[in-house]
Each structure stands twice: as structure tokens, then as C-alpha cells.
Amino acid sequence: NWTVIIKYAVYWGIGYVVCNVLLGKFTNVFLSWLIVVTEDMDLPLVTAMLCGVGFLMFLIPIIPGIPIYLLLGIVLGPKAEKIMGGYHWSIAYSTLVGLLLKLAASAFQQGVIGGLCSKFVSVRQAVGINSPAMKSIRIILIEPGFSMSKTALLLGGPDWPTSVICGILGLDLFPILVATIPALIIIFPNVLTGALLVMADLKDDDNLLLYSWASTVSALCTACTVILCFCTAITALYYIEYIASTRKDEIKAISVDEEVAALEKNEAHNAEVYLKVTSWDIVPIYLKGILILAMIFMSISCYILNVIPCFKIYTITSTIEEDLSGDILNLLKPMGWVACGLFLVSSLLVMIFVFWEKRVTNNAL
């Protein structure tokens, strides 16, 4: 069905631009601004402020924990070093704050957000609560104590979805939090990377670098983080598949969510009707044009963003005043504006098409 193929091609483009381009770039701008704002604050106030900002960032589903841990290393590292008398203590302090922040956010995500989401049948259906994969995840997470599979699942999955799914599954909070403590192996190298980014720019009275090795070690820590995240994610997927194939009797013994089963049956009928009334052969020619244009514009936008320099070089240690002349919109180069314009037009066109297909589907039900 070309209708579905083209529409989801546009959806993938929207997801790519929002998550990997716009959000990634402007997150750096926000974090760099926060570094400047906290520059003259004392350690307790900065710690409290970063915990608040970090907690709120953890509540955004598409933001991972890595930029938060980097921020802790960049901001708390130098401030704690002046009080604690050494970067080793300041990095340890920043890592501890990162762990406590991770646990607090996980507890809120699981206990509050996940608990509330579990009351909605549509949400339980969306996460596939009756699927073998989700039942395998339940079997892994209810195991007492620590295990390779449990740790890999809690560390390898994205922060927000993993914790919220634990709440939707109705798992006990305390054992999950205890099993999340090994997140230190992810938090520490990121905090260390942040601290090293600051150390790499420190100079003595003769304008010579105090830590000439810091930038090299920072790059190694970044590589270590990437490898750890990849390995934990792959290990988690392996154990989910392993449990699904070797413990089928236990999976079958887990009760089926009847409300979700009924909803899935109803949605199967709705999906059948949707495919019938939105078949490419019967879609009006002008709507075909709208959908094709949406795909073309989104493809061009993604191509420009990938191939042509659309943004000024801006890192978490840059400043808005010096690197963007005081205006965050200067982050975009001319072709960046073109790509974003095509992205917005494509998004608007696909919204028009979705509005039409919902109307004709509802009329046919």
C-alpha cells in the first residue's frame, strides 16, 4: 500500500529531523547557556539548580541522560574542585549527583508516569503488553537481585521509555532502583568527559596548557561511552530474544490483558477498513500529489541537513554571546533555514493528508 509507505517515510523524516538535528543542536545551546548562568554561583546552589534542570530534562521522552551527565562534569567539576582540593574528588562528587539524579528521575518515571499510563488501555496496547517480547521483559525484570540480563535491560534501553514501561508493567519500584545502580558505568565516563573538556582549556601563567592530555582522554572516554551503550543495548536485545525462545511456558502462563486484547481485536477491524478506504488506487489525485510532495520535501530537507553544512559549529562549551553573536537563531546557516522550511512545509502537507484519511475512515466505520 503506497499510501502507508509514503506516509511513514515522511514520519521517519520528521523523527530524524526533530530528534537528531533540531533537538540535538538546540539542546547544546541550552546547556551552554546554563553553564554561563551558573558560572558565578556557589556549589550548593549550582548543584540544586542542575538537579532541577536535569530532572526536568529526564522527563522529556526523547532526551537521553548523556548530555545531563556531561553538563554535571562541565559545571560541577570545576566548582567542586576548588572546594574539595582536586579533580578526582570533584568528579566523584559529580558522578554521585548524577546517580542520585538518575534514580530520582527513574522513580518518578516509573511510579508516577508509568503508574498513570498503566490505567489507559490504549497505552498498554501501544507498548504491546500482551506480546512475547514484553512478557520476556517482565520475566527478566522480576528476577530478584542483580543479573546480567536485568542490568543490560535497564541500562541498554532509553531512559524514559524503560522506566515508564516498568511502571506500566506494575513492577516493584525499590528492586528496579537497586538494579539501576550499575548505571554508574555509563554516568562516570560521561561526567569524566565533561570535566576533561574544561580541563583541556585550562592554562597556566605562561599561557601553556595545564592538562595537555585532557582532550585525548576526553575522546577516549566518549568512545568508551559509545561502546558501553552499544554493548548494553545489544545484550538487552539478546536476552529478550533468549527468554522468548527458551521460556515459552512461563510466557504463556502470564495472564493476558483482556482489555488490551479486546482493543486489539477492534483495532484490527479498524485497520482493515483504513487500508480499504485509503488504498492508493482510490486516493484522489490531488491528495496523492500532496502526499508525494510531502515525501519529496522531507527527503530534500534530510539530504540538505546531512550533506550541506546547515549549522554553525557549536558545542556545549561554546557561548551564545561569542559564538552566535548573542542570537541563538544565528546557529542556522542559510541552507539550514531552507532545510527547516522544507521540513515545516512537508509536515503541514502530511497533516492535511492525515486529516483526510481519518475523516474517510471514520465515515466508513
PLY file of the C-alpha trace (Angstrom):
ply
format ascii 1.0
element vertex 365
property float x
property float y
property float z
element edge 364
property int vertex1
property int vertex2
end_header
0.00 0.00 0.00
1.82 3.09 -1.27
-0.29 5.31 0.95
1.19 3.78 4.10
4.72 3.53 2.68
4.93 7.17 1.64
3.26 8.47 4.80
5.61 6.57 7.10
8.59 7.68 5.03
7.58 11.24 5.92
7.11 10.24 9.57
10.63 8.80 9.70
11.93 12.06 8.27
10.09 14.07 10.91
11.51 11.86 13.65
15.04 12.21 12.28
14.93 15.98 11.96
13.36 16.57 15.37
15.48 14.10 17.39
18.85 14.08 15.67
19.08 17.59 14.26
16.91 20.29 15.81
16.69 18.89 19.33
20.35 17.84 19.37
21.61 21.24 18.21
19.41 23.40 20.41
19.99 21.19 23.45
23.66 22.14 23.20
22.67 25.81 23.05
20.51 25.49 26.16
23.18 23.62 28.11
25.88 26.11 27.13
23.61 28.95 28.29
23.09 27.14 31.59
26.85 26.84 32.06
27.23 30.61 31.68
24.32 31.34 34.05
25.75 29.14 36.81
29.32 30.41 36.43
29.20 32.76 39.43
27.02 30.62 41.71
28.32 28.65 44.68
28.44 24.85 44.68
25.27 24.05 46.70
23.12 26.40 44.60
24.58 25.12 41.33
24.04 21.52 42.43
20.41 22.21 43.30
19.83 24.09 40.04
21.41 21.37 37.89
19.42 18.70 39.68
16.21 20.57 38.93
17.08 21.15 35.27
18.39 17.60 34.88
15.25 16.15 36.45
13.04 18.09 34.05
15.18 17.01 31.09
14.83 13.37 32.18
11.05 13.80 31.94
11.29 14.56 28.21
11.00 11.17 26.47
13.44 11.85 23.64
16.28 13.32 25.74
18.80 10.72 26.96
20.82 11.01 30.14
24.20 11.50 28.43
24.01 15.31 27.90
22.85 15.69 31.51
25.87 13.78 32.82
28.17 15.81 30.55
26.69 19.00 31.97
27.37 17.82 35.52
31.00 17.18 34.67
31.44 20.54 32.95
29.72 22.68 35.59
30.12 20.82 38.88
33.63 19.52 38.16
35.48 22.86 38.24
33.38 24.27 41.11
33.75 21.19 43.31
37.48 21.05 42.54
38.04 24.44 44.18
36.32 23.26 47.38
37.42 19.62 47.50
41.01 20.19 46.50
41.30 18.01 43.44
39.55 16.95 40.27
39.37 13.34 41.42
37.07 14.34 44.29
35.04 16.73 42.16
34.47 14.05 39.51
33.42 11.60 42.21
31.01 14.20 43.60
29.54 14.93 40.14
29.15 11.20 39.46
27.31 10.71 42.76
24.98 13.61 41.93
24.39 12.06 38.51
23.48 8.70 40.02
21.09 10.22 42.55
19.50 12.29 39.79
19.12 9.20 37.61
17.49 7.24 40.45
15.14 10.11 41.35
14.06 10.56 37.73
13.63 6.80 37.29
11.48 6.61 40.42
9.23 9.42 39.16
9.03 7.98 35.65
8.14 4.52 36.92
6.00 5.36 39.93
4.12 8.40 38.64
4.21 8.49 34.83
4.23 4.73 34.35
1.63 4.24 37.06
-0.71 6.76 35.42
-0.11 5.38 31.93
-0.94 1.86 33.10
-4.54 2.99 33.69
-5.06 3.67 29.97
-5.84 0.66 27.81
-4.55 2.41 24.69
-1.14 2.94 26.31
-0.89 -0.67 27.45
-1.83 -1.71 23.93
0.77 0.65 22.42
3.64 -0.91 24.39
2.48 -4.41 23.41
1.80 -5.63 26.91
0.47 -8.97 25.60
3.38 -9.55 23.24
6.00 -12.26 23.88
8.74 -9.61 23.92
7.05 -7.59 26.68
6.34 -10.73 28.68
10.01 -11.66 28.32
10.94 -8.23 29.67
8.63 -8.79 32.64
10.28 -12.17 33.39
13.74 -10.59 33.28
12.87 -7.60 35.47
11.06 -9.55 38.22
14.17 -11.66 38.88
15.49 -10.89 42.37
18.82 -9.14 42.84
21.30 -8.35 40.09
21.73 -10.28 36.86
23.40 -9.58 33.55
20.07 -9.64 31.72
18.34 -7.31 34.17
21.20 -4.82 34.27
21.56 -4.83 30.47
17.85 -4.17 30.05
17.75 -1.26 32.49
20.95 0.31 31.14
20.65 -0.57 27.46
17.17 0.81 26.93
16.40 4.54 26.54
15.98 6.22 29.93
12.39 7.47 29.84
10.70 4.57 28.00
12.48 1.93 30.09
11.41 3.39 33.43
7.87 4.16 32.26
7.42 0.62 30.93
8.47 -0.71 34.35
5.59 1.33 35.80
3.14 0.14 33.15
4.10 -3.47 33.94
3.37 -2.79 37.63
6.84 -3.80 38.83
8.01 -3.06 42.38
9.91 0.23 42.47
12.69 -0.48 45.00
14.17 -3.59 43.32
14.23 -1.77 39.98
16.03 1.20 41.52
18.60 -1.08 43.15
19.19 -2.82 39.83
19.66 0.61 38.20
22.71 1.45 40.36
25.12 -0.11 37.83
24.24 2.89 35.65
27.41 4.25 37.24
29.35 2.61 34.40
27.51 4.95 31.99
27.42 8.02 34.23
31.11 8.07 35.23
32.71 8.23 31.75
30.27 10.96 30.71
30.96 13.05 33.82
34.68 12.50 33.28
34.35 13.58 29.66
32.63 16.80 30.74
35.31 17.58 33.33
38.08 16.85 30.83
36.55 19.25 28.30
37.01 22.03 30.85
40.48 20.84 31.93
41.64 20.79 28.29
41.25 24.60 28.10
42.97 25.48 31.40
46.28 27.35 31.05
49.00 28.47 33.44
50.52 31.93 33.85
52.72 31.33 30.81
49.67 30.55 28.66
50.61 26.87 28.45
48.06 24.10 28.78
47.93 22.65 32.29
46.44 19.36 31.11
47.63 18.81 27.56
46.46 15.19 27.71
42.88 16.05 28.70
41.43 16.36 25.19
42.83 12.96 24.19
41.48 11.25 27.29
38.13 13.00 26.76
37.89 11.48 23.29
38.73 8.05 24.72
36.01 8.44 27.37
33.50 9.37 24.67
34.45 6.27 22.70
34.13 4.19 25.88
30.62 5.56 26.45
29.54 4.71 22.90
30.88 1.17 23.24
29.20 0.66 26.63
25.83 1.92 25.37
26.05 -0.26 22.28
27.05 -3.37 24.23
24.30 -2.98 26.84
21.66 -2.41 24.14
22.76 -5.46 22.15
22.94 -7.57 25.32
19.42 -6.49 26.30
18.05 -7.47 22.89
19.84 -10.81 23.10
18.31 -11.67 26.48
14.81 -10.64 25.39
15.05 -12.97 22.40
16.67 -15.70 24.52
13.90 -15.63 27.14
11.22 -15.53 24.45
12.60 -18.67 22.79
13.63 -20.72 25.84
10.95 -19.98 28.44
7.79 -20.20 26.36
5.83 -21.99 29.09
6.42 -19.14 31.55
5.42 -16.63 28.90
2.19 -18.47 28.18
1.45 -18.65 31.93
1.42 -14.84 32.20
-2.20 -13.73 32.06
-3.44 -11.84 29.02
-4.66 -8.27 29.48
-8.25 -8.78 28.32
-8.97 -5.08 27.84
-5.96 -4.77 25.57
-6.92 -7.96 23.70
-10.41 -6.55 23.05
-8.94 -3.24 21.88
-6.52 -5.02 19.55
-9.39 -7.00 18.05
-11.36 -3.80 17.47
-8.34 -2.02 16.02
-7.70 -4.93 13.67
-11.13 -4.24 12.14
-10.43 -0.51 12.04
-7.09 -1.14 10.34
-8.77 -3.31 7.73
-11.26 -0.54 6.98
-8.48 2.06 6.91
-6.44 0.10 4.37
-9.51 -0.34 2.20
-10.63 3.30 2.10
-7.09 4.73 1.80
-5.84 2.33 -0.86
-3.57 4.17 -3.27
-5.83 3.31 -6.20
-8.78 5.23 -4.78
-6.99 8.17 -3.15
-8.00 11.39 -5.00
-5.32 12.61 -7.37
-4.82 15.94 -5.57
-4.23 14.12 -2.25
-1.74 11.82 -3.94
0.08 14.94 -5.06
0.04 16.37 -1.53
1.48 13.19 -0.05
4.13 12.82 -2.75
5.16 16.46 -2.34
5.42 15.90 1.43
7.80 12.99 0.85
9.87 14.92 -1.71
10.21 17.99 0.51
11.12 15.85 3.53
13.69 13.90 1.52
15.31 17.11 0.29
15.30 18.52 3.82
17.02 15.43 5.24
19.50 15.39 2.36
20.45 19.03 2.92
20.84 18.50 6.67
23.11 15.51 6.09
25.26 16.73 3.20
25.42 20.53 3.39
26.69 22.43 6.47
23.46 23.90 7.87
24.55 24.85 11.37
27.48 26.73 12.81
29.89 24.63 14.85
28.58 24.87 18.40
29.44 22.64 21.34
28.35 22.50 24.93
31.39 24.61 25.89
30.59 27.37 23.37
28.77 30.56 24.35
25.83 32.32 22.73
27.47 35.75 23.05
30.81 34.85 21.48
29.88 32.11 19.00
26.37 33.22 17.95
26.67 37.00 18.40
24.05 36.89 21.14
21.27 35.39 18.98
20.55 31.64 19.01
18.95 31.89 15.55
22.43 32.56 14.19
23.07 28.88 14.79
21.40 28.20 11.44
23.21 28.92 8.21
21.18 29.93 5.11
20.81 26.33 3.91
19.69 25.43 7.43
16.77 27.81 7.05
15.96 26.23 3.69
16.01 22.73 5.19
13.84 23.77 8.12
11.39 25.50 5.77
11.05 22.36 3.65
10.61 20.34 6.84
7.74 22.57 8.02
6.00 22.54 4.62
6.31 18.74 4.44
4.90 18.37 7.95
1.95 20.61 7.07
1.21 18.64 3.90
1.22 15.29 5.67
-1.07 16.73 8.37
-3.56 17.67 5.63
-3.44 14.14 4.27
-3.83 12.56 7.72
-6.86 14.76 8.41
-8.46 13.48 5.18
-7.73 9.80 5.83
-9.11 10.00 9.38
-12.31 11.57 8.06
-12.91 8.94 5.38
-12.01 6.11 7.76
-14.46 7.35 10.42
-17.19 7.70 7.79
-16.64 4.10 6.70
-16.74 2.60 10.22
0 1
1 2
2 3
3 4
4 5
5 6
6 7
7 8
8 9
9 10
10 11
11 12
12 13
13 14
14 15
15 16
16 17
17 18
18 19
19 20
20 21
21 22
22 23
23 24
24 25
25 26
26 27
27 28
28 29
29 30
30 31
31 32
32 33
33 34
34 35
35 36
36 37
37 38
38 39
39 40
40 41
41 42
42 43
43 44
44 45
45 46
46 47
47 48
48 49
49 50
50 51
51 52
52 53
53 54
54 55
55 56
56 57
57 58
58 59
59 60
60 61
61 62
62 63
63 64
64 65
65 66
66 67
67 68
68 69
69 70
70 71
71 72
72 73
73 74
74 75
75 76
76 77
77 78
78 79
79 80
80 81
81 82
82 83
83 84
84 85
85 86
86 87
87 88
88 89
89 90
90 91
91 92
92 93
93 94
94 95
95 96
96 97
97 98
98 99
99 100
100 101
101 102
102 103
103 104
104 105
105 106
106 107
107 108
108 109
109 110
110 111
111 112
112 113
113 114
114 115
115 116
116 117
117 118
118 119
119 120
120 121
121 122
122 123
123 124
124 125
125 126
126 127
127 128
128 129
129 130
130 131
131 132
132 133
133 134
134 135
135 136
136 137
137 138
138 139
139 140
140 141
141 142
142 143
143 144
144 145
145 146
146 147
147 148
148 149
149 150
150 151
151 152
152 153
153 154
154 155
155 156
156 157
157 158
158 159
159 160
160 161
161 162
162 163
163 164
164 165
165 166
166 167
167 168
168 169
169 170
170 171
171 172
172 173
173 174
174 175
175 176
176 177
177 178
178 179
179 180
180 181
181 182
182 183
183 184
184 185
185 186
186 187
187 188
188 189
189 190
190 191
191 192
192 193
193 194
194 195
195 196
196 197
197 198
198 199
199 200
200 201
201 202
202 203
203 204
204 205
205 206
206 207
207 208
208 209
209 210
210 211
211 212
212 213
213 214
214 215
215 216
216 217
217 218
218 219
219 220
220 221
221 222
222 223
223 224
224 225
225 226
226 227
227 228
228 229
229 230
230 231
231 232
232 233
233 234
234 235
235 236
236 237
237 238
238 239
239 240
240 241
241 242
242 243
243 244
244 245
245 246
246 247
247 248
248 249
249 250
250 251
251 252
252 253
253 254
254 255
255 256
256 257
257 258
258 259
259 260
260 261
261 262
262 263
263 264
264 265
265 266
266 267
267 268
268 269
269 270
270 271
271 272
272 273
273 274
274 275
275 276
276 277
277 278
278 279
279 280
280 281
281 282
282 283
283 284
284 285
285 286
286 287
287 288
288 289
289 290
290 291
291 292
292 293
293 294
294 295
295 296
296 297
297 298
298 299
299 300
300 301
301 302
302 303
303 304
304 305
305 306
306 307
307 308
308 309
309 310
310 311
311 312
312 313
313 314
314 315
315 316
316 317
317 318
318 319
319 320
320 321
321 322
322 323
323 324
324 325
325 326
326 327
327 328
328 329
329 330
330 331
331 332
332 333
333 334
334 335
335 336
336 337
337 338
338 339
339 340
340 341
341 342
342 343
343 344
344 345
345 346
346 347
347 348
348 349
349 350
350 351
351 352
352 353
353 354
354 355
355 356
356 357
357 358
358 359
359 360
360 361
361 362
362 363
363 364
